[in-house]
Amino acid sequence: MRVAVLTVSDSVAQGARVDASGPAVRKRCAELGWDVMAITEALPDDREALETFLREFADSGDVDLILTTGGTGIGPRDVTPEATTAVCERILPGFGEQMREAGRRLNPRASLSRATAGVRKRALIVNLPGSPKGAVESLDAVAELLPHAVDVLRGARHD
């Protein structure tokens, strides 16, 4: 499975803070045996820029899965779920539900996450929280579903 990781953070994009979440997600993907693309980006919390990135990567056919980290909370600049919803042709609410359910067992603040997932063309887009720990825990909550979902997008049957 070919994976792109995008960190959504004003401070990381401006170089004011070192990205910890993107590398944590990339490391976990590699541990799962997924092919993490060399191109990993950091964008500010800017809906238009995020939508453009998601559209271009999903439409390129170069990736099967786009994982975003950051911008899923309730802060005034948190727009990742809105950008994801805007570019997706189909929304998969079960992914966000499963990540929040698993997260609440470890941290009640997981209920504040608005992470979502959806499909654009033949790419799956999944939002993860911005903290390294929360991002990896959320990824682990849905990791076993992702290869199957990608296979189904490629035409495989559900059985």
N, C-alpha and C positions, 0 to 999 in steps of 0.2 A: 504494500500500500504506500503510495507516494503522498507525503504529508508536507504542508507548508505551515509555519508557525508565525503568527503576527502578534506582536505586543502592541497594545493600545494604551498609550500613556503620554501625557504632555511632558512630564519631567524626563522620561527616558528619551523621547524623540528630540528634546532640546539639549540632551547631553548633561542634564543636571543631576541625573541619577543613573546608576548602573542597572541594566536590566537583569533581574534575577528570575523572573517568571518564565520568559522565553527560553533561556537555557535549561531550566528545570523541566519544562514540557518537552523540549527537544531530547533531553537525556532520557526521559521516561519513554518517549516514542522509540528511541533506539533500543532501549531495553526490551521493548515489546517486539522488536524485530521489524519495525516499520522503516521505510526509506525516507529519512528526513531530508528535504530539499536543502541545498546549500544556501539558497536565498531565503533569508529570514529578515523580516522588516520590523521596524518600530515606527508607528504613526502616532501623531497627537490625537487627542479625543476630538476629532473633527468628522462629523457624519459624512460629509461629501467625500472627503479623502478616503475614508473607510469604505464607503460604498464603491468608489472607483476601484480600489485595490481588490475588494472581494469579487466584483464583476470581472475584472481583468484576469485574475488568477483562476476563477472558476471556469470562465469561458475559454481559457487557453488550452484546456485538456491536459495540461502538464501535471496536475495534482488530482488526487482522489479525495483528499481530506484537507480542509483548511481549519486549523485550530487558532482561535483568537484567545488572548489572555489580557484581561483588563477591560474596564469600561462597562461592567455588568451591574454595578451597584445603583444606588439611588442619588448619587452626587449630581450636581447641576450639569457637569460635563460628561456624564456617563451615557453614551449613545450607541454602544456596540449592539445591543439587541435591536434597536430601531433600524440601524444600518443593515444588519443581517436580515431582518424581516423584509426590508424594502427590496433587497436584491434577490431573495429566494422565491422560487416558483411554488414550493411547498414547504410548510413549516412542520417540524417534528416535535410537538410539545412534550412527548414522553422523555426526551433526552434531558431537558431542563428539569422536569419533574424528578427524574431519577437522580440527577446530580444534587438537587436540593435535599431530597430525602436522605441520601447517603451523607451529605454534609451536615445535616441537622443532628445526626447521631454523634458527631464530633464537635460541632460548634453551632449553637443556636443562631448565630448571626448568618448562617448559610441561608436562612429564610429571606434575607435581604437581597439575595442574588436574583437578577432578572435574566440570567443566561438562557439562551434559546439555541435552537439548531434548525437547520433547514437544508433544502436541496436547491441547487442552481445548476442547470444542465446536468452533467454527470459528476458533479462534485458535492460533497457533503461539507457543510460549514457548521462548526460547533463552537459556541462561546464558552470560555472558561473564566473563572475569577482572576483577579489581578495579583493576588498573593501567590508566591511560589508553592506554598503548602496547599492552599485551596485549589490552585490550578491542577496540581498533580492528583490530589484526592478526587476532584471532579472528573478528571480524565479517567482515573481508575474505575470510577463508578459506571462508566459507559464503555470502557475499552473493549470488552468482549463483544459488544454489539456493533462496533464500528466496522470491522472487516466484513461482517455479514451484510451490513447496510450498503457498503461500497460494492460488494458482489451483486446485490440486488439491483443497484443502479446500473450495473453493467449488463443486466439481463438475466441474472441467475434467479432460480425459483426459490421460494421461501422454505421448501421442505428439506 
